[in-house]
């Protein structure tokens, strides 16, 4: 079995590997950006607005994921956002602390191995719950080849809350807005025997159980 590792992008070597993935996937394959170097700051710190993670398979750069803490939940008017009936942004702010998942990509030669995406998501989940965040929010493209929409909704448990037509990437596909309540999803899957969910929660079940217990005591 291949050895999959995930590390926070802090060193110059890790940044170079991450930019290489962005160059291959977002620039050359998708043609969504002009310059890969501009996607990632030159100086990367352990704390701040963003965290970047790099996945490797047997030492080879395979995937990237970026977290953005406390993102603005109101998107610019020019994005033409259309929320589903009943979605209340102010209520979302009151009931959760959000982290945005962005720049989530896997190199084409590794996409048949779902453990890479799951390992990145496990690392991201550990990061946010240790910082006392409660929810993920993200955008995925509808109808775009290799779109992770089904993976996010059917496997990870994200829920659709709306859509928008425009954004910061050069893509004509509609963006689907998704959110995930981490503790609620864990409550649903914690007794599952699925290998996917075991992979997703391995090593972090203790802290998830504590968060679930704390959430139950507040209800």
Rosetta blueprint (number, residue, H / E / L):
1 X L
2 X L
3 X L
4 X E
5 X E
6 X E
7 X E
8 X E
9 X L
10 X L
11 X L
12 X H
13 X H
14 X H
15 X H
16 X H
17 X H
18 X H
19 X H
20 X H
21 X H
22 X H
23 X H
24 X H
25 X H
26 X H
27 X H
28 X H
29 X H
30 X L
31 X L
32 X L
33 X L
34 X L
35 X L
36 X L
37 X H
38 X H
39 X H
40 X L
41 X L
42 X L
43 X L
44 X L
45 X L
46 X L
47 X L
48 X L
49 X L
50 X E
51 X E
52 X E
53 X E
54 X E
55 X E
56 X E
57 X E
58 X L
59 X L
60 X E
61 X E
62 X E
63 X E
64 X E
65 X E
66 X E
67 X E
68 X E
69 X E
70 X L
71 X L
72 X L
73 X L
74 X L
75 X L
76 X L
77 X H
78 X H
79 X H
80 X L
81 X E
82 X E
83 X E
84 X L
85 X L
86 X L
87 X L
88 X L
89 X H
90 X H
91 X H
92 X H
93 X H
94 X H
95 X H
96 X L
97 X L
98 X E
99 X E
100 X E
101 X E
102 X E
103 X E
104 X E
105 X E
106 X E
107 X L
108 X H
109 X H
110 X H
111 X L
112 X L
113 X L
114 X H
115 X H
116 X H
117 X H
118 X H
119 X H
120 X H
121 X H
122 X H
123 X H
124 X H
125 X H
126 X H
127 X H
128 X H
129 X H
130 X H
131 X L
132 X L
133 X L
134 X L
135 X E
136 X E
137 X E
138 X E
139 X E
140 X E
141 X E
142 X L
143 X L
144 X L
145 X L
146 X L
147 X L
148 X L
149 X H
150 X H
151 X H
152 X H
153 X H
154 X H
155 X H
156 X H
157 X L
158 X L
159 X E
160 X E
161 X E
162 X E
163 X E
164 X E
165 X L
166 X L
167 X L
168 X L
169 X L
170 X L
171 X L
172 X L
173 X L
174 X L
175 X E
176 X E
177 X E
178 X E
179 X E
180 X E
181 X E
182 X H
183 X H
184 X H
185 X H
186 X H
187 X H
188 X H
189 X H
190 X L
191 X L
192 X L
193 X L
194 X L
195 X H
196 X H
197 X H
198 X H
199 X H
200 X H
201 X H
202 X L
203 X L
204 X L
205 X H
206 X H
207 X H
208 X H
209 X H
210 X H
211 X H
212 X H
213 X H
214 X H
215 X H
216 X H
217 X H
218 X H
219 X L
